[in-house]
């Protein structure tokens, strides 16, 4: 992951709220889906350009409760491992939909490039 601006997209947040009931869950899921499968919460918050890790705590807790990620301790830091599931691809599809519906000024070329990689 290399800094993703789609987390700040109003349409991404709106679609996330509609589908998942939380405005950051779609961005968190998309970032996890695009990762190598192992994410650190602090690094994830930084990659998504969130000022505080608290913005992703609820999504991570819910994803763990749903069995989509598994907490990995004992590595000096907390990490979450992505578990295989079709929802990861669905999150990327929803992200693509939201970015396609954004106006070009809202979308930003960086977010479009990030999505085009996957």
Jmol script that loads the backbone (N, CA, C; Angstrom):
load data "model"
ATOM      1  N   UNK A   1       0.847  -1.181   0.000  1.00  0.00           N
ATOM      2  CA  UNK A   1       0.000   0.000   0.000  1.00  0.00           C
ATOM      3  C   UNK A   1       0.885   1.233   0.000  1.00  0.00           C
ATOM      4  N   UNK A   2       0.456   2.234  -0.700  1.00  0.00           N
ATOM      5  CA  UNK A   2       1.278   3.440  -0.766  1.00  0.00           C
ATOM      6  C   UNK A   2       0.398   4.678  -0.753  1.00  0.00           C
ATOM      7  N   UNK A   3      -0.201   4.992   0.374  1.00  0.00           N
ATOM      8  CA  UNK A   3      -1.009   6.196   0.520  1.00  0.00           C
ATOM      9  C   UNK A   3      -2.203   6.208  -0.408  1.00  0.00           C
ATOM     10  N   UNK A   4      -3.355   5.978   0.089  1.00  0.00           N
ATOM     11  CA  UNK A   4      -4.549   5.931  -0.747  1.00  0.00           C
ATOM     12  C   UNK A   4      -5.488   7.071  -0.379  1.00  0.00           C
ATOM     13  N   UNK A   5      -5.817   7.886  -1.380  1.00  0.00           N
ATOM     14  CA  UNK A   5      -6.653   9.050  -1.111  1.00  0.00           C
ATOM     15  C   UNK A   5      -8.144   8.749  -1.214  1.00  0.00           C
ATOM     16  N   UNK A   6      -8.516   7.582  -1.713  1.00  0.00           N
ATOM     17  CA  UNK A   6      -9.947   7.301  -1.848  1.00  0.00           C
ATOM     18  C   UNK A   6     -10.667   7.250  -0.513  1.00  0.00           C
ATOM     19  N   UNK A   7      -9.952   7.087   0.584  1.00  0.00           N
ATOM     20  CA  UNK A   7     -10.584   7.038   1.903  1.00  0.00           C
ATOM     21  C   UNK A   7     -11.265   8.360   2.236  1.00  0.00           C
ATOM     22  N   UNK A   8     -10.814   9.446   1.623  1.00  0.00           N
ATOM     23  CA  UNK A   8     -11.391  10.759   1.884  1.00  0.00           C
ATOM     24  C   UNK A   8     -12.514  11.120   0.904  1.00  0.00           C
ATOM     25  N   UNK A   9     -12.778  10.265  -0.055  1.00  0.00           N
ATOM     26  CA  UNK A   9     -13.825  10.523  -1.048  1.00  0.00           C
ATOM     27  C   UNK A   9     -15.208  10.528  -0.397  1.00  0.00           C
ATOM     28  N   UNK A  10     -15.960  11.568  -0.654  1.00  0.00           N
ATOM     29  CA  UNK A  10     -17.313  11.653  -0.099  1.00  0.00           C
ATOM     30  C   UNK A  10     -18.188  10.503  -0.599  1.00  0.00           C
ATOM     31  N   UNK A  11     -18.054  10.149  -1.866  1.00  0.00           N
ATOM     32  CA  UNK A  11     -18.890   9.064  -2.423  1.00  0.00           C
ATOM     33  C   UNK A  11     -18.494   7.717  -1.838  1.00  0.00           C
ATOM     34  N   UNK A  12     -17.211   7.497  -1.609  1.00  0.00           N
ATOM     35  CA  UNK A  12     -16.764   6.244  -0.983  1.00  0.00           C
ATOM     36  C   UNK A  12     -17.341   6.156   0.428  1.00  0.00           C
ATOM     37  N   UNK A  13     -17.275   7.256   1.171  1.00  0.00           N
ATOM     38  CA  UNK A  13     -17.814   7.266   2.529  1.00  0.00           C
ATOM     39  C   UNK A  13     -19.335   7.096   2.522  1.00  0.00           C
ATOM     40  N   UNK A  14     -20.003   7.728   1.570  1.00  0.00           N
ATOM     41  CA  UNK A  14     -21.461   7.611   1.481  1.00  0.00           C
ATOM     42  C   UNK A  14     -21.876   6.167   1.159  1.00  0.00           C
ATOM     43  N   UNK A  15     -21.230   5.561   0.172  1.00  0.00           N
ATOM     44  CA  UNK A  15     -21.556   4.183  -0.197  1.00  0.00           C
ATOM     45  C   UNK A  15     -21.220   3.229   0.941  1.00  0.00           C
ATOM     46  N   UNK A  16     -20.130   3.478   1.638  1.00  0.00           N
ATOM     47  CA  UNK A  16     -19.760   2.661   2.785  1.00  0.00           C
ATOM     48  C   UNK A  16     -20.835   2.726   3.863  1.00  0.00           C
ATOM     49  N   UNK A  17     -21.343   3.921   4.122  1.00  0.00           N
ATOM     50  CA  UNK A  17     -22.413   4.079   5.115  1.00  0.00           C
ATOM     51  C   UNK A  17     -23.676   3.344   4.694  1.00  0.00           C
ATOM     52  N   UNK A  18     -24.007   3.404   3.413  1.00  0.00           N
ATOM     53  CA  UNK A  18     -25.210   2.737   2.906  1.00  0.00           C
ATOM     54  C   UNK A  18     -25.075   1.223   3.026  1.00  0.00           C
ATOM     55  N   UNK A  19     -23.968   0.698   2.578  1.00  0.00           N
ATOM     56  CA  UNK A  19     -23.790  -0.759   2.512  1.00  0.00           C
ATOM     57  C   UNK A  19     -23.389  -1.360   3.855  1.00  0.00           C
ATOM     58  N   UNK A  20     -22.475  -0.691   4.562  1.00  0.00           N
ATOM     59  CA  UNK A  20     -21.906  -1.268   5.775  1.00  0.00           C
ATOM     60  C   UNK A  20     -22.324  -0.577   7.065  1.00  0.00           C
ATOM     61  N   UNK A  21     -23.004   0.569   6.958  1.00  0.00           N
ATOM     62  CA  UNK A  21     -23.448   1.273   8.154  1.00  0.00           C
ATOM     63  C   UNK A  21     -22.339   2.013   8.885  1.00  0.00           C
ATOM     64  N   UNK A  22     -21.199   2.218   8.223  1.00  0.00           N
ATOM     65  CA  UNK A  22     -20.061   2.911   8.829  1.00  0.00           C
ATOM     66  C   UNK A  22     -19.262   3.542   7.688  1.00  0.00           C
ATOM     67  N   UNK A  23     -18.913   4.812   7.807  1.00  0.00           N
ATOM     68  CA  UNK A  23     -18.361   5.534   6.665  1.00  0.00           C
ATOM     69  C   UNK A  23     -16.940   5.143   6.258  1.00  0.00           C
ATOM     70  N   UNK A  24     -16.171   4.514   7.117  1.00  0.00           N
ATOM     71  CA  UNK A  24     -14.796   4.161   6.755  1.00  0.00           C
ATOM     72  C   UNK A  24     -14.595   2.677   6.433  1.00  0.00           C
ATOM     73  N   UNK A  25     -15.610   1.862   6.630  1.00  0.00           N
ATOM     74  CA  UNK A  25     -15.425   0.420   6.466  1.00  0.00           C
ATOM     75  C   UNK A  25     -15.022   0.040   5.038  1.00  0.00           C
ATOM     76  N   UNK A  26     -15.620   0.652   4.038  1.00  0.00           N
ATOM     77  CA  UNK A  26     -15.282   0.304   2.654  1.00  0.00           C
ATOM     78  C   UNK A  26     -13.815   0.630   2.369  1.00  0.00           C
ATOM     79  N   UNK A  27     -13.347   1.791   2.779  1.00  0.00           N
ATOM     80  CA  UNK A  27     -11.943   2.157   2.547  1.00  0.00           C
ATOM     81  C   UNK A  27     -11.005   1.212   3.286  1.00  0.00           C
ATOM     82  N   UNK A  28     -11.348   0.864   4.514  1.00  0.00           N
ATOM     83  CA  UNK A  28     -10.530  -0.064   5.295  1.00  0.00           C
ATOM     84  C   UNK A  28     -10.494  -1.427   4.607  1.00  0.00           C
ATOM     85  N   UNK A  29     -11.657  -1.909   4.188  1.00  0.00           N
ATOM     86  CA  UNK A  29     -11.711  -3.213   3.516  1.00  0.00           C
ATOM     87  C   UNK A  29     -10.932  -3.199   2.208  1.00  0.00           C
ATOM     88  N   UNK A  30     -11.060  -2.131   1.431  1.00  0.00           N
ATOM     89  CA  UNK A  30     -10.337  -2.048   0.163  1.00  0.00           C
ATOM     90  C   UNK A  30      -8.830  -2.026   0.401  1.00  0.00           C
ATOM     91  N   UNK A  31      -8.391  -1.290   1.400  1.00  0.00           N
ATOM     92  CA  UNK A  31      -6.959  -1.239   1.708  1.00  0.00           C
ATOM     93  C   UNK A  31      -6.444  -2.601   2.155  1.00  0.00           C
ATOM     94  N   UNK A  32      -7.228  -3.288   2.969  1.00  0.00           N
ATOM     95  CA  UNK A  32      -6.834  -4.635   3.400  1.00  0.00           C
ATOM     96  C   UNK A  32      -6.823  -5.583   2.204  1.00  0.00           C
ATOM     97  N   UNK A  33      -7.828  -5.465   1.334  1.00  0.00           N
ATOM     98  CA  UNK A  33      -7.896  -6.323   0.143  1.00  0.00           C
ATOM     99  C   UNK A  33      -6.690  -6.111  -0.765  1.00  0.00           C
ATOM    100  N   UNK A  34      -6.185  -4.885  -0.830  1.00  0.00           N
ATOM    101  CA  UNK A  34      -5.052  -4.562  -1.702  1.00  0.00           C
ATOM    102  C   UNK A  34      -3.709  -4.839  -1.047  1.00  0.00           C
ATOM    103  N   UNK A  35      -3.721  -5.144   0.247  1.00  0.00           N
ATOM    104  CA  UNK A  35      -2.475  -5.372   0.976  1.00  0.00           C
ATOM    105  C   UNK A  35      -1.916  -6.760   0.678  1.00  0.00           C
ATOM    106  N   UNK A  36      -0.781  -7.050   1.287  1.00  0.00           N
ATOM    107  CA  UNK A  36      -0.202  -8.388   1.153  1.00  0.00           C
ATOM    108  C   UNK A  36      -0.885  -9.394   2.068  1.00  0.00           C
ATOM    109  N   UNK A  37      -1.913  -8.928   2.801  1.00  0.00           N
ATOM    110  CA  UNK A  37      -2.689  -9.824   3.650  1.00  0.00           C
ATOM    111  C   UNK A  37      -2.418  -9.673   5.130  1.00  0.00           C
ATOM    112  N   UNK A  38      -1.425  -8.875   5.483  1.00  0.00           N
ATOM    113  CA  UNK A  38      -1.086  -8.647   6.874  1.00  0.00           C
ATOM    114  C   UNK A  38      -0.969  -7.138   7.078  1.00  0.00           C
ATOM    115  N   UNK A  39      -1.837  -6.581   7.948  1.00  0.00           N
ATOM    116  CA  UNK A  39      -1.851  -5.132   8.144  1.00  0.00           C
ATOM    117  C   UNK A  39      -1.713  -4.787   9.622  1.00  0.00           C
ATOM    118  N   UNK A  40      -1.029  -3.684   9.866  1.00  0.00           N
ATOM    119  CA  UNK A  40      -0.898  -3.117  11.208  1.00  0.00           C
ATOM    120  C   UNK A  40      -1.860  -1.932  11.285  1.00  0.00           C
ATOM    121  N   UNK A  41      -2.646  -1.821  12.353  1.00  0.00           N
ATOM    122  CA  UNK A  41      -3.629  -0.735  12.444  1.00  0.00           C
ATOM    123  C   UNK A  41      -3.031   0.666  12.302  1.00  0.00           C
ATOM    124  N   UNK A  42      -1.898   0.920  12.916  1.00  0.00           N
ATOM    125  CA  UNK A  42      -1.270   2.246  12.804  1.00  0.00           C
ATOM    126  C   UNK A  42      -0.842   2.530  11.372  1.00  0.00           C
ATOM    127  N   UNK A  43      -0.237   1.540  10.750  1.00  0.00           N
ATOM    128  CA  UNK A  43       0.183   1.703   9.355  1.00  0.00           C
ATOM    129  C   UNK A  43      -1.028   1.892   8.445  1.00  0.00           C
ATOM    130  N   UNK A  44      -2.086   1.148   8.714  1.00  0.00           N
ATOM    131  CA  UNK A  44      -3.300   1.240   7.908  1.00  0.00           C
ATOM    132  C   UNK A  44      -3.919   2.632   8.022  1.00  0.00           C
ATOM    133  N   UNK A  45      -4.003   3.161   9.235  1.00  0.00           N
ATOM    134  CA  UNK A  45      -4.553   4.508   9.434  1.00  0.00           C
ATOM    135  C   UNK A  45      -3.716   5.541   8.684  1.00  0.00           C
ATOM    136  N   UNK A  46      -2.411   5.374   8.726  1.00  0.00           N
ATOM    137  CA  UNK A  46      -1.526   6.300   8.008  1.00  0.00           C
ATOM    138  C   UNK A  46      -1.722   6.185   6.501  1.00  0.00           C
ATOM    139  N   UNK A  47      -1.800   4.969   5.995  1.00  0.00           N
ATOM    140  CA  UNK A  47      -1.991   4.753   4.559  1.00  0.00           C
ATOM    141  C   UNK A  47      -3.298   5.373   4.058  1.00  0.00           C
ATOM    142  N   UNK A  48      -4.312   5.343   4.912  1.00  0.00           N
ATOM    143  CA  UNK A  48      -5.620   5.888   4.543  1.00  0.00           C
ATOM    144  C   UNK A  48      -5.733   7.381   4.846  1.00  0.00           C
ATOM    145  N   UNK A  49      -4.643   7.955   5.307  1.00  0.00           N
ATOM    146  CA  UNK A  49      -4.589   9.388   5.621  1.00  0.00           C
ATOM    147  C   UNK A  49      -5.571   9.781   6.719  1.00  0.00           C
ATOM    148  N   UNK A  50      -5.802   8.901   7.679  1.00  0.00           N
ATOM    149  CA  UNK A  50      -6.620   9.232   8.839  1.00  0.00           C
ATOM    150  C   UNK A  50      -5.704   9.814   9.904  1.00  0.00           C
ATOM    151  N   UNK A  51      -6.168  10.837  10.573  1.00  0.00           N
ATOM    152  CA  UNK A  51      -5.355  11.487  11.597  1.00  0.00           C
ATOM    153  C   UNK A  51      -5.182  10.612  12.826  1.00  0.00           C
ATOM    154  N   UNK A  52      -6.160   9.774  13.088  1.00  0.00           N
ATOM    155  CA  UNK A  52      -6.110   8.939  14.292  1.00  0.00           C
ATOM    156  C   UNK A  52      -6.493   7.508  13.959  1.00  0.00           C
ATOM    157  N   UNK A  53      -5.859   6.597  14.651  1.00  0.00           N
ATOM    158  CA  UNK A  53      -6.161   5.180  14.484  1.00  0.00           C
ATOM    159  C   UNK A  53      -7.600   4.866  14.898  1.00  0.00           C
ATOM    160  N   UNK A  54      -8.186   5.710  15.730  1.00  0.00           N
ATOM    161  CA  UNK A  54      -9.560   5.472  16.193  1.00  0.00           C
ATOM    162  C   UNK A  54     -10.558   5.421  15.041  1.00  0.00           C
ATOM    163  N   UNK A  55     -10.225   6.034  13.906  1.00  0.00           N
ATOM    164  CA  UNK A  55     -11.121   6.017  12.742  1.00  0.00           C
ATOM    165  C   UNK A  55     -11.306   4.607  12.176  1.00  0.00           C
ATOM    166  N   UNK A  56     -10.339   3.730  12.444  1.00  0.00           N
ATOM    167  CA  UNK A  56     -10.440   2.380  11.889  1.00  0.00           C
ATOM    168  C   UNK A  56     -10.689   1.316  12.943  1.00  0.00           C
ATOM    169  N   UNK A  57     -10.766   1.698  14.212  1.00  0.00           N
ATOM    170  CA  UNK A  57     -10.944   0.701  15.273  1.00  0.00           C
ATOM    171  C   UNK A  57     -12.259  -0.060  15.147  1.00  0.00           C
ATOM    172  N   UNK A  58     -13.365   0.635  14.924  1.00  0.00           N
ATOM    173  CA  UNK A  58     -14.659  -0.048  14.804  1.00  0.00           C
ATOM    174  C   UNK A  58     -14.694  -0.963  13.586  1.00  0.00           C
ATOM    175  N   UNK A  59     -14.243  -0.488  12.402  1.00  0.00           N
ATOM    176  CA  UNK A  59     -14.224  -1.406  11.259  1.00  0.00           C
ATOM    177  C   UNK A  59     -13.363  -2.649  11.507  1.00  0.00           C
ATOM    178  N   UNK A  60     -12.192  -2.475  12.108  1.00  0.00           N
ATOM    179  CA  UNK A  60     -11.338  -3.641  12.371  1.00  0.00           C
ATOM    180  C   UNK A  60     -11.989  -4.603  13.354  1.00  0.00           C
ATOM    181  N   UNK A  61     -12.598  -4.060  14.388  1.00  0.00           N
ATOM    182  CA  UNK A  61     -13.274  -4.910  15.379  1.00  0.00           C
ATOM    183  C   UNK A  61     -14.393  -5.713  14.725  1.00  0.00           C
ATOM    184  N   UNK A  62     -15.192  -5.046  13.888  1.00  0.00           N
ATOM    185  CA  UNK A  62     -16.296  -5.734  13.221  1.00  0.00           C
ATOM    186  C   UNK A  62     -15.805  -6.761  12.200  1.00  0.00           C
ATOM    187  N   UNK A  63     -14.747  -6.423  11.473  1.00  0.00           N
ATOM    188  CA  UNK A  63     -14.192  -7.382  10.509  1.00  0.00           C
ATOM    189  C   UNK A  63     -13.635  -8.605  11.226  1.00  0.00           C
ATOM    190  N   UNK A  64     -13.052  -8.395  12.391  1.00  0.00           N
ATOM    191  CA  UNK A  64     -12.560  -9.517  13.188  1.00  0.00           C
ATOM    192  C   UNK A  64     -13.728 -10.354  13.697  1.00  0.00           C
ATOM    193  N   UNK A  65     -14.774  -9.714  14.203  1.00  0.00           N
ATOM    194  CA  UNK A  65     -15.948 -10.435  14.701  1.00  0.00           C
ATOM    195  C   UNK A  65     -16.616 -11.249  13.603  1.00  0.00           C
ATOM    196  N   UNK A  66     -16.553 -10.741  12.378  1.00  0.00           N
ATOM    197  CA  UNK A  66     -17.151 -11.443  11.237  1.00  0.00           C
ATOM    198  C   UNK A  66     -16.253 -12.552  10.702  1.00  0.00           C
ATOM    199  N   UNK A  67     -15.039 -12.667  11.227  1.00  0.00           N
ATOM    200  CA  UNK A  67     -14.123 -13.710  10.773  1.00  0.00           C
ATOM    201  C   UNK A  67     -13.384 -13.368   9.493  1.00  0.00           C
ATOM    202  N   UNK A  68     -13.444 -12.098   9.073  1.00  0.00           N
ATOM    203  CA  UNK A  68     -12.768 -11.691   7.840  1.00  0.00           C
ATOM    204  C   UNK A  68     -11.289 -11.402   8.052  1.00  0.00           C
ATOM    205  N   UNK A  69     -10.926 -11.049   9.282  1.00  0.00           N
ATOM    206  CA  UNK A  69      -9.526 -10.856   9.649  1.00  0.00           C
ATOM    207  C   UNK A  69      -9.275 -11.543  10.985  1.00  0.00           C
ATOM    208  N   UNK A  70      -8.019 -11.895  11.220  1.00  0.00           N
ATOM    209  CA  UNK A  70      -7.621 -12.544  12.465  1.00  0.00           C
ATOM    210  C   UNK A  70      -6.489 -11.751  13.080  1.00  0.00           C
ATOM    211  N   UNK A  71      -6.616 -11.439  14.340  1.00  0.00           N
ATOM    212  CA  UNK A  71      -5.572 -10.696  15.060  1.00  0.00           C
ATOM    213  C   UNK A  71      -4.350 -11.592  15.244  1.00  0.00           C
ATOM    214  N   UNK A  72      -3.182 -11.025  14.971  1.00  0.00           N
ATOM    215  CA  UNK A  72      -1.916 -11.736  15.108  1.00  0.00           C
ATOM    216  C   UNK A  72      -1.067 -10.996  16.133  1.00  0.00           C
ATOM    217  N   UNK A  73      -0.847 -11.590  17.281  1.00  0.00           N
ATOM    218  CA  UNK A  73      -0.016 -10.994  18.321  1.00  0.00           C
ATOM    219  C   UNK A  73       1.352 -11.663  18.331  1.00  0.00           C
ATOM    220  N   UNK A  74       2.245 -11.108  19.124  1.00  0.00           N
ATOM    221  CA  UNK A  74       3.531 -11.748  19.320  1.00  0.00           C
ATOM    222  C   UNK A  74       4.598 -11.352  18.333  1.00  0.00           C
ATOM    223  N   UNK A  75       4.347 -10.348  17.521  1.00  0.00           N
ATOM    224  CA  UNK A  75       5.346  -9.890  16.559  1.00  0.00           C
ATOM    225  C   UNK A  75       5.913  -8.535  16.965  1.00  0.00           C
ATOM    226  N   UNK A  76       5.697  -8.143  18.225  1.00  0.00           N
ATOM    227  CA  UNK A  76       6.148  -6.843  18.687  1.00  0.00           C
ATOM    228  C   UNK A  76       5.133  -5.744  18.434  1.00  0.00           C
ATOM    229  N   UNK A  77       4.243  -5.959  17.501  1.00  0.00           N
ATOM    230  CA  UNK A  77       3.159  -5.043  17.161  1.00  0.00           C
ATOM    231  C   UNK A  77       1.934  -5.894  16.867  1.00  0.00           C
ATOM    232  N   UNK A  78       0.779  -5.267  16.910  1.00  0.00           N
ATOM    233  CA  UNK A  78      -0.455  -5.968  16.558  1.00  0.00           C
ATOM    234  C   UNK A  78      -0.631  -5.912  15.047  1.00  0.00           C
ATOM    235  N   UNK A  79      -0.962  -7.043  14.475  1.00  0.00           N
ATOM    236  CA  UNK A  79      -1.267  -7.132  13.042  1.00  0.00           C
ATOM    237  C   UNK A  79      -2.583  -7.879  12.891  1.00  0.00           C
ATOM    238  N   UNK A  80      -3.206  -7.671  11.754  1.00  0.00           N
ATOM    239  CA  UNK A  80      -4.402  -8.423  11.395  1.00  0.00           C
ATOM    240  C   UNK A  80      -4.125  -9.114  10.070  1.00  0.00           C
ATOM    241  N   UNK A  81      -4.449 -10.411  10.039  1.00  0.00           N
ATOM    242  CA  UNK A  81      -4.282 -11.207   8.822  1.00  0.00           C
ATOM    243  C   UNK A  81      -5.624 -11.308   8.106  1.00  0.00           C
ATOM    244  N   UNK A  82      -5.610 -11.033   6.819  1.00  0.00           N
ATOM    245  CA  UNK A  82      -6.817 -11.145   5.996  1.00  0.00           C
ATOM    246  C   UNK A  82      -7.132 -12.621   5.768  1.00  0.00           C
ATOM    247  N   UNK A  83      -8.349 -13.017   6.084  1.00  0.00           N
ATOM    248  CA  UNK A  83      -8.795 -14.385   5.843  1.00  0.00           C
ATOM    249  C   UNK A  83      -9.464 -14.456   4.473  1.00  0.00           C
ATOM    250  N   UNK A  84      -9.327 -15.569   3.774  1.00  0.00           N
ATOM    251  CA  UNK A  84      -9.937 -15.692   2.449  1.00  0.00           C
ATOM    252  C   UNK A  84     -11.464 -15.523   2.513  1.00  0.00           C
ATOM    253  N   UNK A  85     -11.986 -14.679   1.642  1.00  0.00           N
ATOM    254  CA  UNK A  85     -13.437 -14.483   1.567  1.00  0.00           C
ATOM    255  C   UNK A  85     -13.759 -13.666   0.316  1.00  0.00           C
ATOM    256  N   UNK A  86     -14.895 -13.942  -0.271  1.00  0.00           N
ATOM    257  CA  UNK A  86     -15.338 -13.228  -1.474  1.00  0.00           C
ATOM    258  C   UNK A  86     -15.618 -11.751  -1.209  1.00  0.00           C
ATOM    259  N   UNK A  87     -15.855 -11.372   0.037  1.00  0.00           N
ATOM    260  CA  UNK A  87     -16.153  -9.971   0.335  1.00  0.00           C
ATOM    261  C   UNK A  87     -14.988  -9.035   0.019  1.00  0.00           C
ATOM    262  N   UNK A  88     -13.767  -9.540   0.008  1.00  0.00           N
ATOM    263  CA  UNK A  88     -12.633  -8.677  -0.323  1.00  0.00           C
ATOM    264  C   UNK A  88     -12.743  -8.200  -1.763  1.00  0.00           C
ATOM    265  N   UNK A  89     -13.086  -9.097  -2.668  1.00  0.00           N
ATOM    266  CA  UNK A  89     -13.282  -8.686  -4.063  1.00  0.00           C
ATOM    267  C   UNK A  89     -14.495  -7.779  -4.196  1.00  0.00           C
ATOM    268  N   UNK A  90     -15.535  -8.062  -3.435  1.00  0.00           N
ATOM    269  CA  UNK A  90     -16.735  -7.223  -3.466  1.00  0.00           C
ATOM    270  C   UNK A  90     -16.406  -5.809  -2.989  1.00  0.00           C
ATOM    271  N   UNK A  91     -15.556  -5.687  -1.977  1.00  0.00           N
ATOM    272  CA  UNK A  91     -15.161  -4.359  -1.492  1.00  0.00           C
ATOM    273  C   UNK A  91     -14.448  -3.580  -2.590  1.00  0.00           C
ATOM    274  N   UNK A  92     -13.584  -4.257  -3.339  1.00  0.00           N
ATOM    275  CA  UNK A  92     -12.890  -3.580  -4.435  1.00  0.00           C
ATOM    276  C   UNK A  92     -13.863  -3.179  -5.542  1.00  0.00           C
ATOM    277  N   UNK A  93     -14.859  -4.019  -5.803  1.00  0.00           N
ATOM    278  CA  UNK A  93     -15.881  -3.668  -6.794  1.00  0.00           C
ATOM    279  C   UNK A  93     -16.694  -2.465  -6.341  1.00  0.00           C
ATOM    280  N   UNK A  94     -17.081  -2.436  -5.065  1.00  0.00           N
ATOM    281  CA  UNK A  94     -17.820  -1.283  -4.533  1.00  0.00           C
ATOM    282  C   UNK A  94     -16.963  -0.021  -4.578  1.00  0.00           C
ATOM    283  N   UNK A  95     -15.696  -0.152  -4.269  1.00  0.00           N
ATOM    284  CA  UNK A  95     -14.802   0.996  -4.346  1.00  0.00           C
ATOM    285  C   UNK A  95     -14.755   1.530  -5.774  1.00  0.00           C
ATOM    286  N   UNK A  96     -14.632   0.636  -6.728  1.00  0.00           N
ATOM    287  CA  UNK A  96     -14.626   1.046  -8.135  1.00  0.00           C
ATOM    288  C   UNK A  96     -15.910   1.761  -8.523  1.00  0.00           C
ATOM    289  N   UNK A  97     -17.034   1.250  -8.052  1.00  0.00           N
ATOM    290  CA  UNK A  97     -18.326   1.881  -8.313  1.00  0.00           C
ATOM    291  C   UNK A  97     -18.357   3.293  -7.732  1.00  0.00           C
ATOM    292  N   UNK A  98     -17.924   3.423  -6.477  1.00  0.00           N
ATOM    293  CA  UNK A  98     -17.943   4.734  -5.820  1.00  0.00           C
ATOM    294  C   UNK A  98     -17.026   5.717  -6.537  1.00  0.00           C
ATOM    295  N   UNK A  99     -15.845   5.282  -6.923  1.00  0.00           N
ATOM    296  CA  UNK A  99     -14.911   6.170  -7.605  1.00  0.00           C
ATOM    297  C   UNK A  99     -15.420   6.556  -8.986  1.00  0.00           C
ATOM    298  N   UNK A 100     -16.122   5.649  -9.654  1.00  0.00           N
ATOM    299  CA  UNK A 100     -16.697   5.965 -10.962  1.00  0.00           C
ATOM    300  C   UNK A 100     -17.807   7.006 -10.843  1.00  0.00           C
ATOM    301  N   UNK A 101     -18.485   7.014  -9.707  1.00  0.00           N
ATOM    302  CA  UNK A 101     -19.571   7.959  -9.487  1.00  0.00           C
ATOM    303  C   UNK A 101     -19.080   9.300  -8.954  1.00  0.00           C
ATOM    304  N   UNK A 102     -17.856   9.342  -8.456  1.00  0.00           N
ATOM    305  CA  UNK A 102     -17.254  10.593  -7.991  1.00  0.00           C
ATOM    306  C   UNK A 102     -17.027  11.514  -9.182  1.00  0.00           C
ATOM    307  N   UNK A 103     -17.032  12.789  -8.945  1.00  0.00           N
ATOM    308  CA  UNK A 103     -16.620  13.713  -9.989  1.00  0.00           C
ATOM    309  C   UNK A 103     -15.110  13.635 -10.091  1.00  0.00           C
ATOM    310  N   UNK A 104     -14.543  13.965 -11.252  1.00  0.00           N
ATOM    311  CA  UNK A 104     -13.087  13.869 -11.395  1.00  0.00           C
ATOM    312  C   UNK A 104     -12.332  14.660 -10.338  1.00  0.00           C
ATOM    313  N   UNK A 105     -12.830  15.805  -9.916  1.00  0.00           N
ATOM    314  CA  UNK A 105     -12.121  16.592  -8.908  1.00  0.00           C
ATOM    315  C   UNK A 105     -12.159  15.925  -7.548  1.00  0.00           C
ATOM    316  N   UNK A 106     -13.231  15.196  -7.247  1.00  0.00           N
ATOM    317  CA  UNK A 106     -13.323  14.488  -5.968  1.00  0.00           C
ATOM    318  C   UNK A 106     -12.451  13.242  -5.980  1.00  0.00           C
ATOM    319  N   UNK A 107     -12.407  12.566  -7.106  1.00  0.00           N
ATOM    320  CA  UNK A 107     -11.740  11.277  -7.188  1.00  0.00           C
ATOM    321  C   UNK A 107     -10.241  11.400  -7.013  1.00  0.00           C
ATOM    322  N   UNK A 108      -9.646  12.287  -7.752  1.00  0.00           N
ATOM    323  CA  UNK A 108      -8.200  12.444  -7.671  1.00  0.00           C
ATOM    324  C   UNK A 108      -7.496  11.367  -8.457  1.00  0.00           C
ATOM    325  N   UNK A 109      -6.464  11.736  -9.143  1.00  0.00           N
ATOM    326  CA  UNK A 109      -5.775  10.773 -10.003  1.00  0.00           C
ATOM    327  C   UNK A 109      -5.089   9.683  -9.194  1.00  0.00           C
ATOM    328  N   UNK A 110      -4.645   9.982  -7.989  1.00  0.00           N
ATOM    329  CA  UNK A 110      -3.958   8.970  -7.181  1.00  0.00           C
ATOM    330  C   UNK A 110      -4.890   7.822  -6.823  1.00  0.00           C
ATOM    331  N   UNK A 111      -6.124   8.147  -6.419  1.00  0.00           N
ATOM    332  CA  UNK A 111      -7.075   7.096  -6.076  1.00  0.00           C
ATOM    333  C   UNK A 111      -7.395   6.240  -7.289  1.00  0.00           C
ATOM    334  N   UNK A 112      -7.545   6.861  -8.428  1.00  0.00           N
ATOM    335  CA  UNK A 112      -7.841   6.113  -9.650  1.00  0.00           C
ATOM    336  C   UNK A 112      -6.673   5.182  -9.997  1.00  0.00           C
ATOM    337  N   UNK A 113      -5.453   5.673  -9.841  1.00  0.00           N
ATOM    338  CA  UNK A 113      -4.293   4.817 -10.112  1.00  0.00           C
ATOM    339  C   UNK A 113      -4.228   3.646  -9.150  1.00  0.00           C
ATOM    340  N   UNK A 114      -4.553   3.887  -7.871  1.00  0.00           N
ATOM    341  CA  UNK A 114      -4.543   2.821  -6.882  1.00  0.00           C
ATOM    342  C   UNK A 114      -5.513   1.708  -7.287  1.00  0.00           C
ATOM    343  N   UNK A 115      -6.713   2.091  -7.680  1.00  0.00           N
ATOM    344  CA  UNK A 115      -7.718   1.101  -8.046  1.00  0.00           C
ATOM    345  C   UNK A 115      -7.329   0.374  -9.328  1.00  0.00           C
ATOM    346  N   UNK A 116      -6.738   1.103 -10.283  1.00  0.00           N
ATOM    347  CA  UNK A 116      -6.361   0.497 -11.557  1.00  0.00           C
ATOM    348  C   UNK A 116      -5.323  -0.608 -11.388  1.00  0.00           C
ATOM    349  N   UNK A 117      -4.565  -0.561 -10.285  1.00  0.00           N
ATOM    350  CA  UNK A 117      -3.565  -1.608 -10.042  1.00  0.00           C
ATOM    351  C   UNK A 117      -4.227  -2.951  -9.766  1.00  0.00           C
ATOM    352  N   UNK A 118      -5.496  -2.958  -9.353  1.00  0.00           N
ATOM    353  CA  UNK A 118      -6.158  -4.185  -8.918  1.00  0.00           C
ATOM    354  C   UNK A 118      -7.302  -4.473  -9.759  1.00  0.00           C
TER     355      UNK A 118
END
end "model"
wireframe off; spacefill off
backbone 0.3
color backbone group
